[in-house]
């Protein structure tokens, strides 16, 4: 199992890369998708924020509960690499309002 330090390091690197990529996008292109059927930078960031908030809320609820007893064979999980592979393209559930500044 990966150590917490390795996980935190990977998250910090990913956050730094995301912020650098977001900073490289000119403000006038922020809400413009690179091509038809793709998400704009604003939609990508909105999606990341939504997922992060959900993870934080759910993790908080889990941490308040007493741990469940789970049989040994049910404790095994697929490697994180499977979650990082994007085989299914999704549409953003958050409409980006072109009237709002940002």
PALUMDREN-673562 format. One record per atom (N, C-alpha, C): x, y, z. Coordinates in steps of 0.02 Angstrom, whole numbers, padded with zeros to 5 digits, always signed. Each point is the difference from the previous one (the first is absolute). Example, Ala and Ser with C-alpha at 12.3 -4.5 7.8 and 13.67 -1.06 7.14 Angstrom:
<rs>
+00660-00284+00390-00045+00059+00000+00045+00060+00000-00018+00053-00036+00042+00059+00003-00039+00055+00037
</rs>
This chain:
<rs>
+00043-00059+00000-00043+00059+00000+00045+00062+00000-00016+00051-00041+00042+00059-00003-00002+00039+00066+00055+00031+00017+00002+00039+00061-00037+00066-00010-00020+00030+00055-00036+00064-00003+00044+00054-00031+00065-00001+00015+00045+00050-00028+00002-00003-00076+00002-00061-00028+00001-00007-00073-00065+00025-00031-00056-00013+00033-00065+00022-00025-00003+00077+00001+00021+00029+00057-00001+00074+00006+00047+00033-00051+00057-00032-00012+00047+00027-00049-00031-00002-00070-00032-00055-00017-00032-00007-00066-00056+00052-00008-00039+00011+00053-00053+00050-00003+00028+00071-00008+00054+00015+00035+00031+00066-00006+00027+00012-00070+00031-00051-00030+00026+00006-00068-00057+00010-00049-00054-00038+00008-00058+00007-00044-00031+00069+00006-00005+00025+00061-00029+00066+00010+00043+00054-00033+00066-00005+00008+00046+00048-00030-00007-00001-00077-00004-00059-00029-00006-00006-00073-00067+00030-00023-00053-00013+00037-00066+00027-00018+00001+00077+00003+00029+00027+00053+00003+00073+00007+00042+00032-00055+00057-00032-00017+00041+00026-00054-00037-00001-00067-00036-00055-00013-00038-00005-00062-00056+00052-00002-00034+00010+00056-00055+00049+00002+00027+00071-00009+00058+00014+00030+00029+00067-00008+00022+00014-00072+00014-00052-00038+00024+00009-00069-00057+00017-00049-00062-00006+00022-00057+00013-00045-00019+00073+00004-00002+00035-00056-00019+00070+00000-00073+00008+00023-00013+00055+00035-00067+00012+00028-00055-00001-00053+00014+00025-00059-00052+00002-00052-00016-00070-00028+00042-00049+00014-00013-00069-00024-00023-00046+00056-00007+00026+00061-00015-00040+00058-00064-00043-00009-00051+00029-00031-00064-00035-00008-00010-00029-00070+00053-00001-00040-00004-00025-00068+00031-00070-00004-00040-00049-00021+00029-00068-00007+00051-00002-00057+00051-00041+00005+00051-00003-00052-00028-00026-00066-00051-00041+00003-00035-00024-00060-00068-00026+00020-00043-00010-00047-00069-00021+00013+00000-00067+00038-00042-00003+00051-00006-00061+00039+00049-00005+00058+00044+00049+00007+00049+00001+00055-00021+00051+00053+00026-00008+00059-00014+00046+00054+00046+00061-00005-00026+00057+00019+00041+00060+00006+00040-00005+00065+00049+00044+00008+00039+00001+00062-00045+00014+00060-00049+00044-00008-00046+00016+00054-00040-00062+00021-00021-00040-00049-00038-00061+00015+00044-00052+00035+00062-00005-00021+00046-00048+00032+00011+00020+00073+00014+00063+00013+00012+00023+00068-00064-00007+00042-00058+00016-00029-00063-00008+00037-00011-00073+00018+00017-00044-00045-00007-00073+00013+00047-00021+00057+00062+00023-00002+00049-00018+00051-00023+00026+00068-00024+00061+00003-00024+00029+00063-00059-00040+00027-00047-00018-00044-00059-00038+00021+00021-00068+00029+00045-00034-00034+00023-00065+00023+00037+00007+00067+00044+00050+00006+00036+00010+00062-00047+00013+00058-00050+00042-00011-00049+00014+00054-00037-00063+00020-00020-00040-00049-00035-00062+00015+00044-00047+00040+00063-00007-00020+00046-00044+00035+00009+00023+00072+00007+00065+00011+00009+00027+00067-00061-00013+00044-00060+00012-00027-00061-00012+00038-00008-00074+00018+00009-00043-00049-00008-00072+00012+00054-00026+00048+00062+00023-00008+00053-00021+00045-00015+00022+00071-00026+00060+00008-00018+00025+00067-00053-00044+00032-00050-00020-00039-00053-00044+00026+00028-00069+00019+00045-00026-00042+00030-00065+00014+00041+00002+00064+00038+00054+00009+00043+00005+00059-00039+00007+00065-00061+00024-00003-00042+00006+00060-00029-00066+00022-00003-00050-00044-00031-00064+00016+00051-00049+00029-00026-00049+00035+00042-00054+00026+00021-00044-00059+00063-00022-00002+00022-00042-00056-00039-00065-00004-00015-00022-00061-00034-00063-00011+00051-00057-00001-00021-00058+00019+00041-00059-00005-00009-00028-00071+00054-00001-00039-00003-00023-00070+00043-00062-00006-00029-00054-00030+00039-00061-00010+00063+00014-00041+00051-00039+00011+00065+00010-00032-00005+00003-00076-00037-00045-00032-00003-00002-00073-00035+00061-00029-00043+00033+00038-00035+00060-00025+00041+00063+00009+00058-00005+00032+00043+00059+00012+00043+00017-00060+00007-00045-00047+00043+00013-00058-00035+00046-00049+00037+00046-00029-00026+00049-00048+00042-00001-00063-00030+00024-00054+00036+00007-00063+00052+00055+00007+00055-00005-00036+00051+00052+00003-00028+00068-00022+00027+00053+00029-00021+00068-00017+00009+00016-00074+00046-00034-00032+00013+00013-00071-00063-00011-00042-00043-00047+00021-00062-00011-00037-00045+00061+00003+00000+00034+00056-00042+00060+00008+00028+00059-00040+00066-00001-00012+00032+00055-00036-00010-00005-00076-00017-00059-00024-00010-00010-00072-00070+00025-00018-00004+00044-00049-00065+00029-00020-00024-00033-00065-00037-00054+00006-00026-00034-00059-00069+00026-00019-00037+00025+00049-00067+00024-00012+00000+00076+00003-00023+00032-00052-00003+00073-00002-00068+00021+00029+00001+00048+00045-00061+00023+00031-00013+00073-00017-00064+00019+00003-00019+00070-00010-00006+00032+00069+00017+00063+00005-00003+00034+00064-00072+00007+00023-00014-00014+00064-00067+00010+00026-00012+00073+00019+00054+00041-00002-00004+00069+00021+00001+00045-00061-00055+00033-00016+00002+00046-00057+00040+00062+00018+00042+00021-00046+00041+00060+00012-00039+00059-00028-00017+00046+00044-00039+00059-00020+00047+00051-00032-00010+00013-00064+00045+00046-00036-00011+00072+00021-00054+00015+00037-00013+00068+00021+00039+00019+00062+00023-00049+00039+00036+00016+00062+00073+00013-00015+00030+00048+00035+00071+00015-00011+00043-00056+00026+00058-00008-00028+00043-00049+00030+00046-00031-00047
</rs>
